[in-house]
Amino acid sequence: MNKKAFVFLCAFFALMFALAACGKRTSPYGAVIVDKQGMEHVIMTDANGVTVIDSEGDLVEIMTDSDSKKPIAAPTSEGTTYAGQVGEYETHAVTFPGILQEGSRVEDRRCYLTMPEGWEQIGRERLILRHLETDARITILSDMTGSLTGALRDKEEQLAKLSPEFSVQESTVTIDGLEAYRTQYDMGEVTQISYLMQPQLNKLCRINCSVPTDKLSEVDVDAVLQTLRFKNK
């Protein structure tokens, strides 16, 4: 097996997006995101400024008046609105763009994290962090379907096929309060580190890291992942 060509194979679902992943700015009502046509959308955020998603993983857009740019109050059960109505606005779902970034915080539809100094986000449709000095990479696939049991079984089957010359270390770590199964493969010039966890029922998160073996002491991917937080877990 060619060590340089070895890739830890995994399935993932491509994100279809309607909004431009061009960052966001805030308004008193949420984050303002500009779509491909240059139209502004006010997206609901939580107290920490993180975009809110619905049960389907879509963004929640707050409908605004075209003239005043203020939110349109949602009607009551009687079909009326009332003076002083606050926080009860008309909304609709919007497909999440690939990536949103605001300063050092980056997020996709299922999770967000804070990039430490010395790292940059380079993915357009998924979270891919690159370490500037070593070119180490962290790829986060946060919206995979399936069971953790099945994913771990598949991992063990792949490990059994590896040549004995490859050094493999397995352990468990905690990320955002969740148990993550960590596997480290010494592939010679490159060390691969993968994590598997299940933040929601039938939803998997797989994290794949690639670090030049001679630079392992300079890159702490575990510390980076300690800033990872899942939405609606």
C-alpha positions as CSV (number, residue, x, y, z in Angstrom):
1,M,0.0,0.0,0.0
2,N,1.3,3.5,-0.9
3,K,1.5,5.3,2.4
4,K,1.1,8.7,0.8
5,A,-2.0,7.6,-1.1
6,F,-3.7,6.0,1.9
7,V,-7.0,7.7,2.6
8,F,-9.4,6.8,5.4
9,L,-12.5,6.3,3.4
10,C,-15.8,7.6,4.7
11,A,-19.2,8.5,3.3
12,F,-20.6,12.0,3.7
13,F,-23.5,13.9,2.3
14,A,-22.9,17.0,0.2
15,L,-24.6,20.2,1.5
16,M,-26.9,21.9,-1.0
17,F,-27.0,25.6,-0.2
18,A,-28.9,28.7,-1.4
19,L,-27.1,31.4,0.6
20,A,-23.6,32.7,-0.1
21,A,-21.1,31.5,2.6
22,C,-19.6,35.0,2.8
23,G,-19.7,35.6,6.5
24,K,-22.3,37.5,8.4
25,R,-23.0,40.7,10.3
26,T,-25.5,41.3,13.0
27,S,-28.7,43.3,13.4
28,P,-30.8,43.8,16.5
29,Y,-32.8,40.8,15.4
30,G,-30.1,38.3,14.3
31,A,-27.4,37.7,11.8
32,V,-27.6,39.4,8.4
33,I,-26.5,37.1,5.5
34,V,-26.4,38.1,1.8
35,D,-27.5,35.6,-0.8
36,K,-26.1,35.2,-4.3
37,Q,-28.5,37.8,-5.7
38,G,-27.3,40.4,-3.2
39,M,-30.5,40.2,-1.1
40,E,-30.1,40.5,2.7
41,H,-31.7,37.9,5.1
42,V,-32.1,38.2,8.8
43,I,-31.3,34.8,10.4
44,M,-32.2,34.0,14.0
45,T,-29.3,33.6,16.4
46,D,-29.1,32.5,20.0
47,A,-27.7,34.4,23.0
48,N,-24.2,33.6,21.9
49,G,-24.7,34.8,18.4
50,V,-24.7,31.3,16.9
51,T,-27.3,30.7,14.2
52,V,-30.4,28.8,15.2
53,I,-31.4,25.7,13.2
54,D,-34.7,23.9,13.1
55,S,-35.3,20.2,13.5
56,E,-34.3,19.6,9.8
57,G,-31.0,21.5,10.2
58,D,-32.2,24.5,8.3
59,L,-31.6,28.2,9.2
60,V,-34.6,30.2,10.6
61,E,-35.1,33.4,8.7
62,I,-37.0,36.2,10.4
63,M,-39.4,37.9,7.9
64,T,-38.9,41.6,7.7
65,D,-41.0,44.5,6.3
66,S,-39.5,45.6,3.0
67,D,-39.8,49.3,3.9
68,S,-38.9,49.5,7.6
69,K,-36.6,46.4,7.6
70,K,-38.2,45.5,11.0
71,P,-39.5,42.0,11.7
72,I,-43.1,41.2,10.9
73,A,-45.0,40.1,14.0
74,A,-46.4,36.6,13.9
75,P,-50.2,36.5,14.1
76,T,-51.9,35.2,17.2
77,S,-54.3,32.2,17.2
78,E,-57.0,34.8,16.3
79,G,-55.0,36.0,13.4
80,T,-54.2,39.4,14.9
81,T,-51.1,41.1,16.3
82,Y,-50.9,43.3,19.3
83,A,-49.1,46.4,20.5
84,G,-45.8,45.7,22.2
85,Q,-45.5,42.2,20.7
86,V,-41.8,41.2,21.0
87,G,-39.8,38.2,19.8
88,E,-42.8,36.5,18.1
89,Y,-42.0,37.0,14.4
90,E,-42.9,35.4,11.2
91,T,-40.2,32.9,10.1
92,H,-39.4,30.4,7.5
93,A,-36.7,27.8,6.8
94,V,-33.7,28.6,4.7
95,T,-31.2,25.9,3.6
96,F,-27.9,26.3,5.5
97,P,-25.0,27.4,3.4
98,G,-21.8,25.4,3.5
99,I,-19.9,27.4,6.0
100,L,-20.4,30.6,8.0
101,Q,-17.5,32.5,9.6
102,E,-17.3,35.4,11.9
103,G,-13.8,36.2,13.2
104,S,-12.3,33.1,14.6
105,R,-15.6,31.3,15.0
106,V,-16.7,29.0,12.1
107,E,-19.8,27.0,11.9
108,D,-21.7,24.6,9.6
109,R,-25.3,23.5,10.0
110,R,-24.6,21.1,12.9
111,C,-21.7,22.5,14.9
112,Y,-19.3,25.4,15.5
113,L,-15.9,26.0,16.9
114,T,-13.3,28.6,17.7
115,M,-10.1,28.5,15.6
116,P,-6.9,29.0,17.7
117,E,-4.3,31.4,16.4
118,G,-2.3,29.8,13.7
119,W,-5.2,28.0,12.0
120,E,-7.4,29.0,9.1
121,Q,-10.7,27.7,7.6
122,I,-10.2,26.7,4.0
123,G,-13.3,24.5,3.3
124,R,-16.2,26.0,1.3
125,E,-18.9,23.3,1.9
126,R,-17.5,21.7,5.0
127,L,-15.3,22.6,7.9
128,I,-11.6,22.1,7.0
129,L,-9.0,23.7,9.2
130,R,-5.4,24.1,8.1
131,H,-2.5,24.7,10.5
132,L,-0.4,27.5,8.9
133,E,3.0,26.3,10.0
134,T,2.8,22.6,9.4
135,D,-0.1,22.2,6.8
136,A,-1.9,19.8,9.2
137,R,-5.6,19.5,8.3
138,I,-8.7,18.9,10.4
139,T,-11.8,17.9,8.4
140,I,-15.2,17.8,10.3
141,L,-18.0,15.9,8.7
142,S,-20.8,16.8,11.2
143,D,-23.9,15.7,9.4
144,M,-23.5,12.0,8.5
145,T,-26.3,9.6,9.0
146,G,-26.1,6.2,10.6
147,S,-25.4,4.6,14.0
148,L,-22.3,4.9,16.0
149,T,-22.3,1.1,16.5
150,G,-22.3,0.5,12.8
151,A,-19.6,3.1,12.2
152,L,-17.3,1.6,14.8
153,R,-17.9,-1.9,13.3
154,D,-16.9,-0.6,9.9
155,K,-13.8,1.0,11.4
156,E,-12.7,-2.2,13.0
157,E,-13.1,-4.1,9.7
158,Q,-10.9,-1.5,8.0
159,L,-8.3,-1.7,10.7
160,A,-8.1,-5.5,10.3
161,K,-7.1,-4.9,6.6
162,L,-4.2,-2.6,7.4
163,S,-0.7,-3.9,7.1
164,P,1.0,-4.8,10.4
165,E,3.6,-2.2,9.7
166,F,1.2,0.6,10.5
167,S,1.0,1.6,14.1
168,V,-2.5,2.1,15.4
169,Q,-3.5,3.6,18.8
170,E,-7.2,3.6,19.9
171,S,-8.7,5.6,22.8
172,T,-11.7,7.6,23.9
173,V,-11.8,11.3,24.6
174,T,-14.6,13.7,25.5
175,I,-15.7,16.5,23.1
176,D,-18.5,18.8,24.1
177,G,-19.5,16.3,26.8
178,L,-19.8,13.5,24.3
179,E,-17.7,10.3,24.1
180,A,-15.5,10.3,21.0
181,Y,-13.7,7.3,19.7
182,R,-10.2,8.3,18.7
183,T,-8.0,6.3,16.4
184,Q,-4.4,7.3,15.4
185,Y,-2.6,5.8,12.5
186,D,1.1,6.1,12.0
187,M,1.4,6.0,8.2
188,G,5.1,6.8,8.1
189,E,5.5,10.4,6.7
190,V,1.9,11.2,7.7
191,T,-0.1,10.5,10.8
192,Q,-3.9,10.2,10.5
193,I,-6.1,10.8,13.5
194,S,-9.9,10.1,13.3
195,Y,-12.7,10.7,15.8
196,L,-16.2,9.2,15.7
197,M,-19.1,10.4,17.9
198,Q,-22.9,10.6,17.8
199,P,-24.3,14.0,18.8
200,Q,-27.9,13.1,17.9
201,L,-29.9,10.0,17.2
202,N,-29.1,8.7,13.7
203,K,-26.6,11.5,13.2
204,L,-22.8,10.9,13.2
205,C,-19.8,13.2,13.3
206,R,-16.6,12.0,11.9
207,I,-13.4,14.1,12.2
208,N,-10.4,13.3,10.1
209,C,-7.0,14.8,10.8
210,S,-3.8,14.6,8.8
211,V,-0.5,15.7,10.4
212,P,3.1,15.3,9.1
213,T,4.5,12.8,11.5
214,D,7.7,14.8,12.1
215,K,5.5,17.8,13.2
216,L,3.2,15.9,15.6
217,S,4.7,17.7,18.6
218,E,3.8,21.1,17.1
219,V,0.2,20.3,16.4
220,D,-2.4,19.6,19.2
221,V,-5.6,18.6,17.3
222,D,-7.2,17.5,20.5
223,A,-6.9,21.0,22.0
224,V,-8.5,22.5,18.8
225,L,-11.4,20.1,19.0
226,Q,-12.1,21.0,22.7
227,T,-13.6,24.2,21.3
228,L,-16.1,22.2,19.2
229,R,-19.8,22.6,20.1
230,F,-22.8,20.9,18.6
231,K,-26.2,22.5,17.9
232,N,-29.4,20.8,19.1
233,K,-27.5,17.8,20.6
